[in-house]
Structures are given as C-alpha cells and as structure tokens.
C-alpha cells in the first residue's frame, strides 16, 4: 500500500514538475523551484536502488560540479551565480531516480500532450488579440508569454513580427515529431500553426526538417505520392489559416528586419567571443571558466553569465572534457533509439539541434525528456 502511494505521489509531483517547467521555464515566477522541491520530497518517500553505474554517474556529476565552483572562485566569478547555473546537476540526478519509479511511455505522452495544449495559447492568443479581442484571455496569456506584442514599435514595410512568444517554443518541434509519428495529424497540424505563429525561425526550421525526414521514410512509391499530396493540401490550408491570424507573416521569414538582425548579430558575436577566449587560454578550454564566471560582450556592452549557443556555453563553463562526455552520451542515446524507436530518436535529435540557437540544454524539461526516451536508466553513464 505504501509503495503504491509513493509511486502515485511521484507520478503526480512529476506531472506538476512538467507543467510548471513548461509554463515557467526560466523560473521567473518562482514556481519552477517550488515544483522541484515537491518532486524531491516525493522521491524521499521511495526506496531507491543505486547501481554501480548510477554511482559512477553521481561521482562524475559531483566532480564536475565541484570543479565548476573551484574554477569560478579561481577566476574571480560569483559563487552564488555558480550555484544557480549548476542547478541542472541536481536535476540530472533527480531524473535518474525519478525514471526508476514511473512509466516512461506514459510520462512521455504526458509531457508531449502538455506541450501541445500549451501551444494552443499561441493560437488562441493571436485569435483573441487580432480577430476577436478579449482582455481577460490576453492578460492570462501575458502571464506566461516571454513576449506579447513587444515588437509593435518596430514593424516595418507591413512585415508583422511575432506577437506571442513562449520560452517553451523550441520544445514544440519535439511534440510535433511525437504526434506525427503517432499519426495524430490533427494535433500535428495545430502544432504547426502554433510554431509558425511564434515566428521562431529555429522552431520552424526544425519542424520542416522533421517533416522532410518523415516524408522520406516511405516503403513504396505510392506511399510517397500519397504523403506528398496530403502534405501539399495541408500546407495550403495552413497558409490560409495563418495568414488570416497574422497577415504578411511569411514576409518575415524572407527579410532580416531590425529585431531578427539583432538576434543573429548577437549570436555571431557570442560565437566569436567564446572562440577567442578559449583559444587564448588552454586552461579555459580544458576545465572551463566556471559556471559563475561572466564573459564580456562588446556587442551588448555588458557582462553575460549565459549565452544563446548552449554547446559553446557548456565548453566555456565546464571545459571540453565535460562537453565530450555530455554530448557523447546524448548522441549515443539518439543512435540507440534509431534501431528500436525512430520516433524517440527524432524527438531527441530535434532537441539537440535546438540547443544551437537557444540555451535549453540544461533546462529540466530537456533533461527529463532525454531520460524518458532513454531505453534504460543506467546507459546514461559512459
């Protein structure tokens, strides 16, 4: 009886953890940390079997955690900030314990379903602000939206920028892949509309890539022709619906206006800065600068603790050794899934590619999905 209650408690706290980390991805509302505390409390009621490979993972994580704090102090960084940016180490270990007590398939379905329902806020937000304005709905969406019509002042040449953008946007292509391979085409279409309305080039490119991979996965010429016809008809319908909500939206993808040019320039600047710093200091390349050590950006004229290009940020903070281990494990999981579960492999690949344009690599949702798509709990350790 106690074991059943413990599993139910862990499942419910995990569901809460998922919902909160989708809606409060950056922790700006403070709910993210509360959900993590509740999850840890629920895990404390369960009995855990720690294997040798689990212990190896724990030792490895502890070692790099300590190293990042030491290098932060040695390089004159901020100790408190180092603890904040090392939060993902605790998340990894918690997810390792968590996935021993839940049904991975059931929880993965819950994660993707939650992402789908949250994506509807993008569609409804546009509808209730452009076509049929309703203030209470708009105010509700604004609570969780990263941007809501913040670009109104810089719209030029009738090119309409994104009205609504959420932190979880780059997770939507993974949900798109999940429902596409599950042949739930209604949810796939609605996710496509939400992704395009977000005007996130990264999310749109990933969605297009997933669509191409899916179309090329055919068993006969007849199957390919049917897929292409359905894809063409669906595309025409989507274009009409999206143009109704935000006229001229497609011009934005072909023109780098002020906002887009600023975003691209920022990433290029960050890329150049990191490479210059790492190549000039071999210690930084091997051991990192520390998670609490900022880096100065001449382009932004400020010190930054985090950059948009997540793989480079991992090298900068923790060194190339940790980068090789971390990305080696993730690529290994993707390759293993290719043989047994192509859908999960595509989901993980889309998330990994998304890290090159947005710092989602250390987010709890990213880590949890990788654990849920991994075939076993222990293969995360090398």
LINCORZI-V289393 format. One record per helix or strand of 2 or more residues. SS is the DSSP state (2 for helix, 1 for strand). FROM is the first residue (numbers start at 1). TO is the last residue. If there is no record, write none. Layout:
ss,from,to
SS,FROM,TO
SS,FROM,TO
//
This chain:
ss,from,to
2,2,23
2,31,44
2,52,74
2,79,85
2,87,98
2,104,131
2,135,144
1,147,148
2,152,154
1,164,165
2,167,181
2,185,197
2,201,216
2,221,245
2,249,252
2,258,280
2,282,287
1,295,297
1,302,304
2,310,318
2,320,340
2,342,354
2,364,373
2,378,380
//
